[in-house]
């Protein structure tokens, strides 16, 4: 599936396109990495936002947020 710049995607579609978990998509939205609009109880994301997120400039920032969340989760389990 190809990301269309002017298409509007749901959270589930973004999850599928980016090949990440639901919690990762929500974390990226809540941290402001992926800009979205909330319509009712659902998020809508523009295709150009997804293209921006997979660009090399943001890759490191996204990775750091992901690892920080992973570290927090595992820290709680290990203790």
C-alpha positions, 0 to 999 in steps of 0.5 A: 500500500502506498501513502497518498499525500492528500489522503486522510487515514485512520489510526488503524490505517496508519498502524498498517502503513507504518507497520507499528503497534497501536500503542506506538501510533498513539504514543507518536500522536500524543507526543506530537510526532504525528500531527492529527485531528480528533474527529469524535473519538477517532483520529484522522491523519493526513498522508503528508504527515505519515510521509514526514514521519518516515523521513530520515530527519525524524527517524532518530527522534521517533526512535528515542521516544520509542526506546524511552517508552520501552525502557519505562515499560520494562523498568516497571516489570523488572521492579 
